[in-house]
């Protein structure tokens, strides 16, 4: 390798690094973007039939908003990565992992948590079936399991226990109460 080639490569790469730093990361733009991302926004959420007007940062998840701002502790924070299903709620009747979505995205949506599933003091049939069939042990995953199972009633799902297991596969029970959970879901499906 020639001495001139090494020198020109070094100069070239050094020039690219300096140009990239100026073009990609101006300090002023980063500061303004960070401040704008943290500035609270006015949000109107409809949760369990009630309208809530809040000021929250745009990056607040629906899960954290429900638990920390609205004091609805039935929705559990399990993995915080969308892998366990403990945080399942209904958004416009569909099940959603609330840890994976921002609260600000759900203005105008109808959000239902486990606290809003019972109506007029009567348990939802799925809640009653979970009690009847002992569909829980430690109870940590139970609200997410019930929310997922009650949404499943309106979704296409085959008639067999294996079909229910597949449809409920996004909800994990560390205690292993799956047999009783499936029994509860199938009981409600038979009665419907």
C-alpha positions in Angstrom: 0.0 0.0 0.0 1.3 3.4 -0.9 1.8 6.2 1.7 -0.3 8.6 -0.3 -3.3 6.1 -0.4 -3.3 5.8 3.4 -3.2 9.6 3.9 -6.1 10.2 1.5 -8.2 7.5 3.1 -7.7 9.0 6.6 -8.5 12.5 5.4 -11.6 11.2 3.5 -13.0 9.2 6.5 -12.2 12.0 8.9 -14.0 14.5 6.7 -17.1 12.2 6.5 -17.2 11.8 10.3 -17.1 15.6 10.9 -19.7 16.3 8.2 -22.0 13.6 9.6 -21.8 15.0 13.1 -22.8 18.4 11.8 -25.6 17.2 9.6 -27.1 14.5 11.8 -26.9 15.8 15.3 -27.2 19.5 15.7 -27.5 20.1 19.5 -30.2 22.7 19.2 -32.5 20.4 17.3 -32.1 17.6 19.8 -32.9 19.9 22.7 -36.1 21.2 21.0 -37.3 17.7 20.0 -36.7 16.3 23.5 -38.6 19.2 25.1 -41.5 18.9 22.7 -41.7 15.1 23.3 -42.0 15.7 27.1 -44.5 18.5 27.0 -47.9 17.4 28.4 -50.7 17.2 25.9 -54.5 17.6 26.6 -56.1 14.2 26.1 -59.7 13.1 26.4 -60.2 9.4 27.1 -63.4 7.4 27.4 -62.8 4.6 29.9 -65.5 2.3 31.3 -68.2 4.7 30.1 -66.7 7.8 31.7 -64.9 10.7 30.0 -61.6 11.7 31.5 -59.8 14.9 30.6 -56.0 14.6 31.2 -52.7 16.3 30.6 -50.1 13.6 29.8 -46.9 13.3 28.0 -47.3 11.9 24.5 -45.1 8.9 25.4 -47.3 7.6 28.3 -48.6 4.2 27.5 -52.3 3.4 27.9 -51.3 0.9 30.7 -49.5 3.6 32.7 -52.3 6.1 32.1 -54.9 3.7 33.4 -52.9 2.7 36.5 -51.1 5.9 37.4 -53.5 8.6 36.3 -57.0 7.0 36.5 -56.2 4.7 39.5 -57.6 1.6 37.7 -55.3 -1.0 39.1 -57.1 -4.1 37.8 -55.1 -3.9 34.6 -51.7 -5.4 35.6 -48.2 -4.5 34.4 -46.5 -7.8 33.8 -43.7 -7.9 31.3 -44.3 -4.4 29.9 -43.3 -5.8 26.4 -46.6 -7.3 25.1 -45.6 -10.8 25.9 -47.7 -11.9 28.8 -51.2 -10.3 28.3 -51.7 -9.2 31.9 -52.4 -5.7 30.7 -55.1 -6.7 28.2 -58.0 -4.2 27.8 -60.7 -3.7 25.2 -60.4 -0.8 22.8 -63.6 -0.5 20.8 -64.4 -4.1 21.7 -61.1 -5.6 20.6 -58.4 -6.8 22.9 -55.3 -4.8 23.1 -52.1 -5.1 25.1 -52.2 -1.7 26.8 -48.5 -1.7 27.5 -47.8 -1.5 23.7 -49.9 1.5 22.8 -49.8 5.2 23.8 -52.8 6.7 25.6 -52.8 9.7 23.3 -53.7 7.4 20.4 -57.0 6.4 21.9 -58.9 9.7 22.0 -62.4 9.0 20.8 -62.1 5.2 21.4 -64.2 3.3 23.9 -61.8 1.7 26.4 -62.9 -1.0 28.8 -60.9 -2.4 31.7 -61.7 -5.2 34.0 -63.3 -2.7 36.3 -65.8 -1.8 33.6 -66.7 -5.4 32.5 -69.3 -6.0 35.1 -72.6 -4.1 34.5 -75.2 -2.9 37.0 -73.5 -4.8 39.9 -73.6 -8.1 38.0 -70.4 -9.9 37.0 -69.8 -10.5 33.3 -70.5 -14.1 32.4 -66.8 -14.7 31.9 -66.0 -13.3 35.3 -68.6 -15.6 36.9 -67.2 -18.6 35.0 -63.6 -17.9 36.1 -64.9 -18.0 39.7 -67.0 -21.1 39.1 -64.1 -23.0 37.4 -61.2 -21.7 39.6 -59.7 -20.1 36.5 -56.9 -18.5 38.6 -54.4 -19.3 41.2 -52.2 -16.3 42.2 -54.6 -14.0 40.3 -52.0 -11.7 38.7 -52.9 -12.7 35.1 -56.6 -13.1 35.8 -57.8 -9.7 34.7 -55.9 -10.0 31.4 -57.2 -13.6 30.9 -60.8 -12.5 31.5 -60.5 -9.5 29.2 -59.0 -11.7 26.5 -61.6 -14.4 27.0 -64.5 -12.1 26.9 -63.2 -10.5 23.7 -62.8 -14.0 22.3 -66.5 -14.5 22.5 -66.9 -12.1 19.6 -64.0 -13.4 17.5 -63.8 -16.4 15.2 -62.5 -19.3 17.2 -63.0 -23.0 16.6 -65.2 -25.1 18.9 -62.4 -27.3 20.5 -60.3 -26.8 23.6 -57.2 -26.6 21.4 -58.9 -23.8 19.5 -59.5 -21.8 22.7 -55.9 -22.4 23.8 -54.7 -21.0 20.4 -56.9 -18.0 20.7 -55.8 -17.3 24.3 -52.1 -18.0 23.5 -51.2 -14.3 24.0 -52.1 -14.6 27.7 -49.6 -16.4 30.0 -50.4 -17.9 33.4 -47.3 -18.6 35.4 -49.2 -20.8 37.8 -50.5 -23.0 35.0 -54.2 -22.7 35.5 -54.8 -23.3 31.8 -57.1 -26.3 32.2 -59.5 -24.3 34.4 -59.2 -21.2 32.2 -60.2 -23.2 29.1 -63.1 -24.8 31.0 -64.4 -21.4 32.0 -64.2 -20.1 28.4 -65.9 -23.2 27.0 -68.6 -23.0 29.6 -69.5 -19.4 28.6 -69.3 -20.3 24.9 -71.7 -23.2 25.4 -74.2 -21.0 27.3 -74.1 -18.2 24.7 
